[in-house]
Amino acid sequence: MLKALLLQQFYGLSDADLEEAINDRVSFRRFIGLPLEASSPDHTTLCRFRNRLVEAGLSEKLFGEFSRQLEARGLVLIGKDMA
């Protein structure tokens, strides 16, 4: 689920758009480790997961650690509005 939220951030997707993208794109399914025959999380599941991360104070920590690891490897993410 965390990987799905990363994709959401990278591509600036709403919960409903993320659900649709996971159902539509094999690359998204592979990235999050979801087999083709498995059902994908719906937008309400994605929303609830993100809200629980925020409530537990983990959202900023997890995304911060992800950014730190990218930076340590010399990687930079370029958003769609920055390209």
Biopython code that builds the backbone (N, CA, C, O; Angstrom):
import numpy as np
from Bio.PDB.StructureBuilder import StructureBuilder

atoms = [
    (1, "MET", "N", (0.822, -1.199, 0.000)),
    (1, "MET", "CA", (0.000, 0.000, 0.000)),
    (1, "MET", "C", (0.866, 1.264, 0.000)),
    (1, "MET", "O", (0.518, 2.265, -0.627)),
    (2, "LEU", "N", (1.976, 1.206, 0.697)),
    (2, "LEU", "CA", (2.847, 2.378, 0.715)),
    (2, "LEU", "C", (3.363, 2.685, -0.690)),
    (2, "LEU", "O", (3.439, 3.847, -1.088)),
    (3, "LYS", "N", (3.712, 1.648, -1.433)),
    (3, "LYS", "CA", (4.179, 1.870, -2.801)),
    (3, "LYS", "C", (3.090, 2.502, -3.660)),
    (3, "LYS", "O", (3.382, 3.316, -4.536)),
    (4, "ALA", "N", (1.853, 2.134, -3.416)),
    (4, "ALA", "CA", (0.748, 2.747, -4.162)),
    (4, "ALA", "C", (0.678, 4.242, -3.843)),
    (4, "ALA", "O", (0.455, 5.058, -4.737)),
    (5, "LEU", "N", (0.869, 4.599, -2.574)),
    (5, "LEU", "CA", (0.844, 6.013, -2.204)),
    (5, "LEU", "C", (2.027, 6.767, -2.805)),
    (5, "LEU", "O", (1.910, 7.947, -3.133)),
    (6, "LEU", "N", (3.164, 6.087, -2.951)),
    (6, "LEU", "CA", (4.297, 6.718, -3.625)),
    (6, "LEU", "C", (3.938, 7.053, -5.072)),
    (6, "LEU", "O", (4.216, 8.153, -5.550)),
    (7, "LEU", "N", (3.321, 6.098, -5.760)),
    (7, "LEU", "CA", (2.886, 6.364, -7.132)),
    (7, "LEU", "C", (1.909, 7.529, -7.184)),
    (7, "LEU", "O", (1.966, 8.363, -8.088)),
    (8, "GLN", "N", (1.016, 7.577, -6.208)),
    (8, "GLN", "CA", (0.036, 8.660, -6.150)),
    (8, "GLN", "C", (0.743, 10.007, -6.063)),
    (8, "GLN", "O", (0.369, 10.959, -6.748)),
    (9, "GLN", "N", (1.770, 10.079, -5.215)),
    (9, "GLN", "CA", (2.527, 11.324, -5.064)),
    (9, "GLN", "C", (3.302, 11.657, -6.337)),
    (9, "GLN", "O", (3.289, 12.801, -6.790)),
    (10, "PHE", "N", (3.984, 10.651, -6.921)),
    (10, "PHE", "CA", (4.795, 10.877, -8.119)),
    (10, "PHE", "C", (3.974, 11.424, -9.271)),
    (10, "PHE", "O", (4.427, 12.300, -10.008)),
    (11, "TYR", "N", (2.762, 10.903, -9.422)),
    (11, "TYR", "CA", (1.938, 11.244, -10.582)),
    (11, "TYR", "C", (0.819, 12.234, -10.269)),
    (11, "TYR", "O", (0.049, 12.592, -11.159)),
    (12, "GLY", "N", (0.720, 12.678, -9.025)),
    (12, "GLY", "CA", (-0.308, 13.660, -8.666)),
    (12, "GLY", "C", (-1.722, 13.146, -8.889)),
    (12, "GLY", "O", (-2.567, 13.853, -9.439)),
    (13, "LEU", "N", (-1.977, 11.913, -8.460)),
    (13, "LEU", "CA", (-3.270, 11.277, -8.706)),
    (13, "LEU", "C", (-4.193, 11.375, -7.500)),
    (13, "LEU", "O", (-3.741, 11.337, -6.355)),
    (14, "SER", "N", (-5.480, 11.501, -7.763)),
    (14, "SER", "CA", (-6.475, 11.388, -6.703)),
    (14, "SER", "C", (-6.593, 9.910, -6.336)),
    (14, "SER", "O", (-6.042, 9.052, -7.025)),
    (15, "ASP", "N", (-7.301, 9.617, -5.266)),
    (15, "ASP", "CA", (-7.503, 8.216, -4.883)),
    (15, "ASP", "C", (-8.208, 7.435, -5.987)),
    (15, "ASP", "O", (-7.820, 6.311, -6.306)),
    (16, "ALA", "N", (-9.243, 8.037, -6.568)),
    (16, "ALA", "CA", (-9.983, 7.361, -7.641)),
    (16, "ALA", "C", (-9.096, 7.170, -8.874)),
    (16, "ALA", "O", (-9.152, 6.124, -9.521)),
    (17, "ASP", "N", (-8.279, 8.177, -9.201)),
    (17, "ASP", "CA", (-7.377, 8.063, -10.348)),
    (17, "ASP", "C", (-6.307, 6.998, -10.106)),
    (17, "ASP", "O", (-5.917, 6.283, -11.029)),
    (18, "LEU", "N", (-5.835, 6.897, -8.862)),
    (18, "LEU", "CA", (-4.844, 5.871, -8.533)),
    (18, "LEU", "C", (-5.453, 4.484, -8.677)),
    (18, "LEU", "O", (-4.828, 3.583, -9.236)),
    (19, "GLU", "N", (-6.665, 4.312, -8.179)),
    (19, "GLU", "CA", (-7.354, 3.025, -8.334)),
    (19, "GLU", "C", (-7.437, 2.651, -9.811)),
    (19, "GLU", "O", (-7.131, 1.521, -10.192)),
    (20, "GLU", "N", (-7.848, 3.597, -10.629)),
    (20, "GLU", "CA", (-7.974, 3.349, -12.069)),
    (20, "GLU", "C", (-6.621, 3.023, -12.700)),
    (20, "GLU", "O", (-6.524, 2.123, -13.534)),
    (21, "ALA", "N", (-5.582, 3.750, -12.304)),
    (21, "ALA", "CA", (-4.251, 3.524, -12.867)),
    (21, "ALA", "C", (-3.714, 2.141, -12.488)),
    (21, "ALA", "O", (-3.086, 1.471, -13.307)),
    (22, "ILE", "N", (-3.960, 1.720, -11.251)),
    (22, "ILE", "CA", (-3.517, 0.385, -10.833)),
    (22, "ILE", "C", (-4.233, -0.681, -11.647)),
    (22, "ILE", "O", (-3.630, -1.688, -12.020)),
    (23, "ASN", "N", (-5.499, -0.471, -11.922)),
    (23, "ASN", "CA", (-6.255, -1.427, -12.723)),
    (23, "ASN", "C", (-5.838, -1.406, -14.191)),
    (23, "ASN", "O", (-5.982, -2.408, -14.891)),
    (24, "ASP", "N", (-5.323, -0.272, -14.659)),
    (24, "ASP", "CA", (-5.038, -0.073, -16.074)),
    (24, "ASP", "C", (-3.581, -0.325, -16.465)),
    (24, "ASP", "O", (-3.312, -0.754, -17.588)),
    (25, "ARG", "N", (-2.660, -0.072, -15.576)),
    (25, "ARG", "CA", (-1.237, -0.101, -15.932)),
    (25, "ARG", "C", (-0.512, -1.297, -15.302)),
    (25, "ARG", "O", (-0.477, -1.448, -14.080)),
    (26, "VAL", "N", (0.047, -2.118, -16.141)),
    (26, "VAL", "CA", (0.820, -3.262, -15.662)),
    (26, "VAL", "C", (2.034, -2.772, -14.873)),
    (26, "VAL", "O", (2.415, -3.388, -13.878)),
    (27, "SER", "N", (2.638, -1.677, -15.308)),
    (27, "SER", "CA", (3.818, -1.156, -14.609)),
    (27, "SER", "C", (3.487, -0.763, -13.170)),
    (27, "SER", "O", (4.303, -0.974, -12.273)),
    (28, "PHE", "N", (2.313, -0.200, -12.939)),
    (28, "PHE", "CA", (1.912, 0.155, -11.579)),
    (28, "PHE", "C", (1.728, -1.110, -10.746)),
    (28, "PHE", "O", (2.168, -1.168, -9.598)),
    (29, "ARG", "N", (1.086, -2.111, -11.314)),
    (29, "ARG", "CA", (0.848, -3.366, -10.596)),
    (29, "ARG", "C", (2.178, -4.035, -10.239)),
    (29, "ARG", "O", (2.344, -4.546, -9.131)),
    (30, "ARG", "N", (3.116, -4.029, -11.178)),
    (30, "ARG", "CA", (4.428, -4.619, -10.910)),
    (30, "ARG", "C", (5.141, -3.854, -9.811)),
    (30, "ARG", "O", (5.725, -4.466, -8.917)),
    (31, "PHE", "N", (5.105, -2.526, -9.856)),
    (31, "PHE", "CA", (5.789, -1.710, -8.858)),
    (31, "PHE", "C", (5.263, -1.996, -7.453)),
    (31, "PHE", "O", (6.044, -2.093, -6.507)),
    (32, "ILE", "N", (3.958, -2.130, -7.315)),
    (32, "ILE", "CA", (3.405, -2.368, -5.976)),
    (32, "ILE", "C", (3.363, -3.851, -5.614)),
    (32, "ILE", "O", (2.956, -4.207, -4.508)),
    (33, "GLY", "N", (3.783, -4.718, -6.538)),
    (33, "GLY", "CA", (3.839, -6.145, -6.253)),
    (33, "GLY", "C", (2.498, -6.836, -6.297)),
    (33, "GLY", "O", (2.270, -7.805, -5.573)),
    (34, "LEU", "N", (1.617, -6.351, -7.133)),
    (34, "LEU", "CA", (0.270, -6.898, -7.238)),
    (34, "LEU", "C", (0.150, -7.752, -8.494)),
    (34, "LEU", "O", (0.261, -7.231, -9.604)),
    (35, "PRO", "N", (-0.077, -9.066, -8.338)),
    (35, "PRO", "CA", (-0.218, -9.936, -9.516)),
    (35, "PRO", "C", (-1.378, -9.492, -10.405)),
    (35, "PRO", "O", (-2.344, -8.887, -9.939)),
    (36, "LEU", "N", (-1.261, -9.802, -11.677)),
    (36, "LEU", "CA", (-2.299, -9.411, -12.642)),
    (36, "LEU", "C", (-3.670, -9.951, -12.279)),
    (36, "LEU", "O", (-4.677, -9.276, -12.498)),
    (37, "GLU", "N", (-3.728, -11.156, -11.728)),
    (37, "GLU", "CA", (-5.020, -11.768, -11.423)),
    (37, "GLU", "C", (-5.607, -11.302, -10.082)),
    (37, "GLU", "O", (-6.759, -11.609, -9.776)),
    (38, "ALA", "N", (-4.841, -10.578, -9.295)),
    (38, "ALA", "CA", (-5.321, -10.111, -7.988)),
    (38, "ALA", "C", (-6.165, -8.853, -8.145)),
    (38, "ALA", "O", (-5.945, -8.056, -9.058)),
    (39, "SER", "N", (-7.115, -8.684, -7.264)),
    (39, "SER", "CA", (-7.903, -7.450, -7.284)),
    (39, "SER", "C", (-7.076, -6.330, -6.668)),
    (39, "SER", "O", (-6.272, -6.556, -5.764)),
    (40, "SER", "N", (-7.284, -5.136, -7.166)),
    (40, "SER", "CA", (-6.523, -3.997, -6.659)),
    (40, "SER", "C", (-7.312, -3.298, -5.554)),
    (40, "SER", "O", (-8.532, -3.435, -5.470)),
    (41, "PRO", "N", (-6.607, -2.551, -4.713)),
    (41, "PRO", "CA", (-7.317, -1.808, -3.668)),
    (41, "PRO", "C", (-8.195, -0.725, -4.290)),
    (41, "PRO", "O", (-7.806, -0.087, -5.268)),
    (42, "ASP", "N", (-9.377, -0.523, -3.720)),
    (42, "ASP", "CA", (-10.235, 0.534, -4.247)),
    (42, "ASP", "C", (-9.858, 1.869, -3.613)),
    (42, "ASP", "O", (-9.051, 1.923, -2.685)),
    (43, "HIS", "N", (-10.445, 2.932, -4.120)),
    (43, "HIS", "CA", (-10.051, 4.272, -3.666)),
    (43, "HIS", "C", (-10.340, 4.511, -2.190)),
    (43, "HIS", "O", (-9.621, 5.276, -1.547)),
    (44, "THR", "N", (-11.362, 3.884, -1.640)),
    (44, "THR", "CA", (-11.642, 4.081, -0.212)),
    (44, "THR", "C", (-10.592, 3.380, 0.650)),
    (44, "THR", "O", (-10.224, 3.885, 1.711)),
    (45, "THR", "N", (-10.112, 2.230, 0.204)),
    (45, "THR", "CA", (-9.053, 1.528, 0.930)),
    (45, "THR", "C", (-7.773, 2.353, 0.920)),
    (45, "THR", "O", (-7.097, 2.472, 1.941)),
    (46, "LEU", "N", (-7.445, 2.917, -0.230)),
    (46, "LEU", "CA", (-6.259, 3.770, -0.333)),
    (46, "LEU", "C", (-6.374, 4.983, 0.585)),
    (46, "LEU", "O", (-5.412, 5.352, 1.258)),
    (47, "CYS", "N", (-7.540, 5.594, 0.609)),
    (47, "CYS", "CA", (-7.779, 6.768, 1.454)),
    (47, "CYS", "C", (-7.660, 6.421, 2.935)),
    (47, "CYS", "O", (-7.025, 7.145, 3.702)),
    (48, "ARG", "N", (-8.275, 5.312, 3.329)),
    (48, "ARG", "CA", (-8.217, 4.896, 4.739)),
    (48, "ARG", "C", (-6.785, 4.593, 5.167)),
    (48, "ARG", "O", (-6.371, 4.957, 6.267)),
    (49, "PHE", "N", (-6.029, 3.924, 4.296)),
    (49, "PHE", "CA", (-4.638, 3.610, 4.621)),
    (49, "PHE", "C", (-3.834, 4.891, 4.822)),
    (49, "PHE", "O", (-3.103, 5.019, 5.804)),
    (50, "ARG", "N", (-3.968, 5.836, 3.895)),
    (50, "ARG", "CA", (-3.241, 7.101, 4.014)),
    (50, "ARG", "C", (-3.653, 7.836, 5.281)),
    (50, "ARG", "O", (-2.798, 8.367, 5.990)),
    (51, "ASN", "N", (-4.949, 7.877, 5.577)),
    (51, "ASN", "CA", (-5.420, 8.560, 6.784)),
    (51, "ASN", "C", (-4.867, 7.921, 8.049)),
    (51, "ASN", "O", (-4.539, 8.624, 9.004)),
    (52, "ARG", "N", (-4.760, 6.592, 8.068)),
    (52, "ARG", "CA", (-4.193, 5.911, 9.242)),
    (52, "ARG", "C", (-2.714, 6.224, 9.399)),
    (52, "ARG", "O", (-2.227, 6.380, 10.520)),
    (53, "LEU", "N", (-2.004, 6.317, 8.301)),
    (53, "LEU", "CA", (-0.593, 6.719, 8.379)),
    (53, "LEU", "C", (-0.464, 8.114, 8.978)),
    (53, "LEU", "O", (0.383, 8.357, 9.837)),
    (54, "VAL", "N", (-1.305, 9.018, 8.518)),
    (54, "VAL", "CA", (-1.277, 10.393, 9.016)),
    (54, "VAL", "C", (-1.632, 10.424, 10.499)),
    (54, "VAL", "O", (-0.948, 11.076, 11.288)),
    (55, "GLU", "N", (-2.694, 9.725, 10.881)),
    (55, "GLU", "CA", (-3.122, 9.695, 12.286)),
    (55, "GLU", "C", (-2.038, 9.134, 13.200)),
    (55, "GLU", "O", (-1.891, 9.586, 14.336)),
    (56, "ALA", "N", (-1.284, 8.161, 12.720)),
    (56, "ALA", "CA", (-0.226, 7.545, 13.517)),
    (56, "ALA", "C", (1.076, 8.357, 13.475)),
    (56, "ALA", "O", (2.061, 7.995, 14.119)),
    (57, "GLY", "N", (1.071, 9.442, 12.722)),
    (57, "GLY", "CA", (2.256, 10.273, 12.608)),
    (57, "GLY", "C", (3.368, 9.628, 11.793)),
    (57, "GLY", "O", (4.540, 9.971, 11.950)),
    (58, "LEU", "N", (3.002, 8.699, 10.929)),
    (58, "LEU", "CA", (4.006, 7.968, 10.153)),
    (58, "LEU", "C", (4.178, 8.471, 8.726)),
    (58, "LEU", "O", (5.203, 8.204, 8.098)),
    (59, "SER", "N", (3.221, 9.174, 8.219)),
    (59, "SER", "CA", (3.257, 9.599, 6.820)),
    (59, "SER", "C", (4.507, 10.421, 6.516)),
    (59, "SER", "O", (5.259, 10.087, 5.600)),
    (60, "GLU", "N", (4.730, 11.474, 7.265)),
    (60, "GLU", "CA", (5.891, 12.330, 7.017)),
    (60, "GLU", "C", (7.195, 11.580, 7.247)),
    (60, "GLU", "O", (8.163, 11.777, 6.513)),
    (61, "LYS", "N", (7.226, 10.721, 8.262)),
    (61, "LYS", "CA", (8.443, 9.957, 8.550)),
    (61, "LYS", "C", (8.777, 9.009, 7.411)),
    (61, "LYS", "O", (9.930, 8.935, 6.986)),
    (62, "LEU", "N", (7.779, 8.279, 6.910)),
    (62, "LEU", "CA", (8.020, 7.316, 5.838)),
    (62, "LEU", "C", (8.433, 7.996, 4.538)),
    (62, "LEU", "O", (9.392, 7.575, 3.891)),
    (63, "PHE", "N", (7.714, 9.045, 4.157)),
    (63, "PHE", "CA", (8.063, 9.748, 2.924)),
    (63, "PHE", "C", (9.395, 10.480, 3.071)),
    (63, "PHE", "O", (10.153, 10.598, 2.108)),
    (64, "GLY", "N", (9.677, 10.966, 4.267)),
    (64, "GLY", "CA", (10.967, 11.598, 4.530)),
    (64, "GLY", "C", (12.117, 10.616, 4.412)),
    (64, "GLY", "O", (13.160, 10.935, 3.842)),
    (65, "GLU", "N", (11.924, 9.424, 4.949)),
    (65, "GLU", "CA", (12.958, 8.389, 4.845)),
    (65, "GLU", "C", (13.157, 7.959, 3.396)),
    (65, "GLU", "O", (14.286, 7.734, 2.961)),
    (66, "PHE", "N", (12.087, 7.848, 2.665)),
    (66, "PHE", "CA", (12.186, 7.502, 1.248)),
    (66, "PHE", "C", (12.996, 8.568, 0.507)),
    (66, "PHE", "O", (13.884, 8.240, -0.279)),
    (67, "SER", "N", (12.695, 9.821, 0.755)),
    (67, "SER", "CA", (13.429, 10.921, 0.111)),
    (67, "SER", "C", (14.898, 10.908, 0.518)),
    (67, "SER", "O", (15.776, 11.147, -0.312)),
    (68, "ARG", "N", (15.169, 10.628, 1.794)),
    (68, "ARG", "CA", (16.548, 10.575, 2.284)),
    (68, "ARG", "C", (17.334, 9.473, 1.567)),
    (68, "ARG", "O", (18.488, 9.675, 1.189)),
    (69, "GLN", "N", (16.706, 8.311, 1.383)),
    (69, "GLN", "CA", (17.384, 7.209, 0.713)),
    (69, "GLN", "C", (17.647, 7.523, -0.759)),
    (69, "GLN", "O", (18.699, 7.167, -1.290)),
    (70, "LEU", "N", (16.703, 8.182, -1.414)),
    (70, "LEU", "CA", (16.935, 8.592, -2.802)),
    (70, "LEU", "C", (18.107, 9.560, -2.881)),
    (70, "LEU", "O", (18.994, 9.419, -3.723)),
    (71, "GLU", "N", (18.094, 10.535, -1.997)),
    (71, "GLU", "CA", (19.146, 11.549, -1.991)),
    (71, "GLU", "C", (20.512, 10.926, -1.709)),
    (71, "GLU", "O", (21.508, 11.311, -2.322)),
    (72, "ALA", "N", (20.566, 9.961, -0.778)),
    (72, "ALA", "CA", (21.821, 9.288, -0.446)),
    (72, "ALA", "C", (22.398, 8.549, -1.647)),
    (72, "ALA", "O", (23.609, 8.351, -1.743)),
    (73, "ARG", "N", (21.530, 8.147, -2.550)),
    (73, "ARG", "CA", (21.973, 7.442, -3.759)),
    (73, "ARG", "C", (22.167, 8.393, -4.944)),
    (73, "ARG", "O", (22.471, 7.962, -6.056)),
    (74, "GLY", "N", (21.989, 9.673, -4.691)),
    (74, "GLY", "CA", (22.178, 10.663, -5.741)),
    (74, "GLY", "C", (21.053, 10.699, -6.753)),
    (74, "GLY", "O", (21.250, 11.145, -7.884)),
    (75, "LEU", "N", (19.862, 10.230, -6.359)),
    (75, "LEU", "CA", (18.717, 10.198, -7.264)),
    (75, "LEU", "C", (17.806, 11.387, -7.006)),
    (75, "LEU", "O", (17.650, 11.834, -5.869)),
    (76, "VAL", "N", (17.217, 11.882, -8.060)),
    (76, "VAL", "CA", (16.305, 13.014, -7.968)),
    (76, "VAL", "C", (15.026, 12.658, -8.705)),
    (76, "VAL", "O", (15.063, 12.177, -9.838)),
    (77, "LEU", "N", (13.902, 12.896, -8.058)),
    (77, "LEU", "CA", (12.607, 12.685, -8.722)),
    (77, "LEU", "C", (12.179, 13.981, -9.377)),
    (77, "LEU", "O", (12.245, 15.052, -8.775)),
    (78, "ILE", "N", (11.749, 13.869, -10.597)),
    (78, "ILE", "CA", (11.254, 15.042, -11.314)),
    (78, "ILE", "C", (9.753, 14.813, -11.526)),
    (78, "ILE", "O", (9.344, 13.874, -12.209)),
    (79, "GLY", "N", (8.958, 15.679, -10.936)),
    (79, "GLY", "CA", (7.516, 15.571, -11.069)),
    (79, "GLY", "C", (7.079, 15.957, -12.468)),
    (79, "GLY", "O", (7.834, 16.559, -13.231)),
    (80, "LYS", "N", (5.836, 15.597, -12.791)),
    (80, "LYS", "CA", (5.329, 15.871, -14.137)),
    (80, "LYS", "C", (5.277, 17.372, -14.435)),
    (80, "LYS", "O", (5.369, 17.784, -15.592)),
    (81, "ASP", "N", (5.128, 18.187, -13.382)),
    (81, "ASP", "CA", (5.096, 19.639, -13.589)),
    (81, "ASP", "C", (6.491, 20.247, -13.653)),
    (81, "ASP", "O", (6.632, 21.438, -13.929)),
    (82, "MET", "N", (7.532, 19.440, -13.398)),
    (82, "MET", "CA", (8.906, 19.939, -13.411)),
    (82, "MET", "C", (9.662, 19.525, -14.671)),
    (82, "MET", "O", (10.756, 20.024, -14.937)),
    (83, "ALA", "N", (9.082, 18.622, -15.435)),
    (83, "ALA", "CA", (9.805, 18.098, -16.614)),
    (83, "ALA", "C", (9.737, 19.070, -17.770)),
    (83, "ALA", "O", (10.285, 18.797, -18.838)),
]
sb = StructureBuilder()
sb.init_structure("model")
sb.init_model(0)
sb.init_chain("A")
sb.init_seg("    ")
for serial, (resi, resn, name, xyz) in enumerate(atoms, 1):
    if name == "N":
        sb.init_residue(resn, " ", resi, " ")
    sb.init_atom(name, np.array(xyz, "f"), 0.0, 1.0, " ", f" {name:<3s}", serial, name[0])
structure = sb.get_structure()
